[in-house]
Amino acid sequence: MQLEEVLDGFMLSVADEDGTKVSISRKVEKVPAKKSLDVKETIWRQLDKLGGTIFYCKEINIVWSQAYFLPVSFLNDLRRDAVAKLEMERINNIRGF
């Protein structure tokens, strides 16, 4: 996974071991974090929650100009949407669409 700062929010890119990769972008207000270490731990904890899926998280890269506070609900929605998109892309690849 890679969480990346974009102009008006953040983008989460996820890839599987077969090379299927998708990205989801969401707008969110960028609020500087008070403690960057706590923020990174929260990001890892929320994005790594892949129970109930066929996926596991090998690594998470965070690319930003500074540490930002990101609400847990934002991270969870971003993760769910990215994983759902990855699942659909895998199905489409199998079916040859």
N, C-alpha and C positions, 0 to 999 in steps of 0.2 A: 504494500500500500504506500501511496504517497499523498500526503496532505500538503497542498500548495496554495500560497496566497495568490489571488488574482485581483484584478483591478477593483472589483466591487464586492469581493467576498473571498470564498475559498473553493478549491476544487479537490476532490478526492479521486485518485486513480487507483484502480485495483486490477491485478492480473493473476491468472492462474498458471499452473505449471505447464500448460499446453501453449502458452503465449497469448491467450485471449486476454485483451485489455479493454477496459472501459473507464470513462471518467464522468463524474457528475459535478457540476458547479452550482453553487447556491450563493445568493446575495445575503450578506449579513453585515451589520455595523462592526467595524474593527475597533475594538476597545483594547488598548495596551494592558498587558497583564502586570500584576504587581510582583508575582513570583513566577519566573519562567519555568523553574524546575517542577513546581506543582502543576502547572498547565500541561507540560509535556507528559507527566504521569497520568493526568486525567485523560488526555488524548489517547494515550496507549491503552488505558483501561477500557475506554468506551469503544474504540475502533477494533480492539481485539475480541470483542464479544461476538463470536461467530457460531455459538452453539445453535444446533438445529439446522445448520447448513452443512454442505459437503466440504466447506473450505476451512482452512486454518491460516493463521497469520504468521508468516515467516519474519517479516520486518515491516517497520513503519518509518518512512522518511518524512520529515517535516521541513518544508522549504518556505521560509518567510523572512521579511526584512527585520522583524522584531517579534518577540513573544506576544501573543494576543490571548485575551480571555475568550473562550468559546463555550457557550452553554452546552451542558450535557445533552439536552434535547436536540440541539442543532447537530452535534456529533452523531448521535444515535440515528437521526433521520438521514443524515448524509450516508452513514454506513449502510443502513437498510436499503436505501435507494440504489447505492452503488452495487451492493451484492445482488439485488433483484435484477439490475441491468446486466450484470455479469452472467447470472444464471440464464437469462433470456438470450444473450449473445452466444453462450455455449450451446443452447438448444438450436438456435438458428444455424450455427456452424455444423452441427451434427446432421441437420436436415438439408443442409446445402443451400440455404436461402441467402 
